[in-house]
Amino acid sequence: MPMTVPSAPAPDLAALAAALGSFAMAFDIRWVEECASTNSALLEAPPENDGRVYVLVATRQSAGRGRRGRQWLAWPGASLTFSALWRFAPDALAPAGLSLAVGLAVARALEKLGTPAVTLKWPNDVLVHGRKVAGILVEVSPERGALMAVIGIGLNLRLPADAVIPGQEGDGVTDLARELAEPPSREALLAAILSELHPILTIYASTGFALLRKAWQQRNAFADLPVRVSGGGVDVTGLCLGVDEEGVLLVHSSEGTHRVYAGDVSLRPAP
C-alpha cells in the first residue's frame, strides 16, 4: 500500500515575521518547496556575511541527512526541516558541545509551546515522553580564516500513520500532533525555535557550552540511569552522569568515569 503523503500549504512568511518579533531582523529566511538537503545547500553555496543568520527551510528534502550518515526522512506538511548558518569570529575556539546547545534551544521552544516532558538525548536528539521528536545535524566548515556552522534541524509535526522510520520502529518516535492538543503551525514552530536559538548561540559564541551546561543537564533524558555507549571503537556500560563543560558525555562504571566524545557512537538504555 503506498504511503499517505499529506500536502503542505504555502508558508505564511508574514505570520513568520510577526511571530519572530524583534528577532525578525536577525535572520534572512528563505523557504523553498524542495531541495536535496538544506545543510548541503548552505555548505556548498554560503551567502555573503552581512551579520544575519541565514536560514533555509524546505517543505520537502529529497536527500536529507542525519547523524552517522543516516537519511533524515520527512514528509510535506508532516515535518519542519531547516538549516541555519552561524558564523564564528576569526579568533573563536573550535566549537565543542554545539549540537547540545542547539538541542537546548529546541527544547526550550517546545516547552514554551506547551509541550510536556521534553528531554535531551546526547548528543543530538530531542525527546518527548522518551520518544524522538527532533534531530540535529551540525556540520562545521572553514571560511576565510574562521569557522561557520551549518545547523540542520528536523522536527516531526504530524507523521503519516503508515510512516516507517529506519532505526525508530515501534514506539521510539513521536510528533507534536500526538503530544499537543493543538500543534503549532510550521511558521509558529520555526519562529519559536529561532527565537531561542539566537540568544543561546550568542552565549555559546562568547563563552562556549559551559554556561549552558546546567540547563542541558536538567533535561538529560538518561540522568543517573544505566546506559550503553557503543560504536566507533567505544563500548562502555555504566551510569550516565551527563556532560562536562565541553559537552563530552560522562559514563561511570566500575572502572571509573569514561569520557565519550560525540562521534560515530550510539547511546542506548542498558538493562
Secondary structure, DSSP 8 states (H G I E B T S, - for coil): ------------HHHHHHHHGGGGGGEEEEEEEEES-HHHHHHHS----SSSEEEEEEEEESS-B-GGG-B----TTTEEEEEEEEE--TT-----SHHHHHHHHHHHHHHHTT--SEEEETTTEEEETTEEEEEEEEEEEEETTEEEEEEEEEEESS--TT---TT--TTSB--HHHH-SS---HHHHHHHHHHHHHHHHHHHHHHTTGGGHHHHHTTBTTTTSEEEEEETTEEEEEEEEEE-TT--EEEEETTEEEEE-SSS-EEEE--
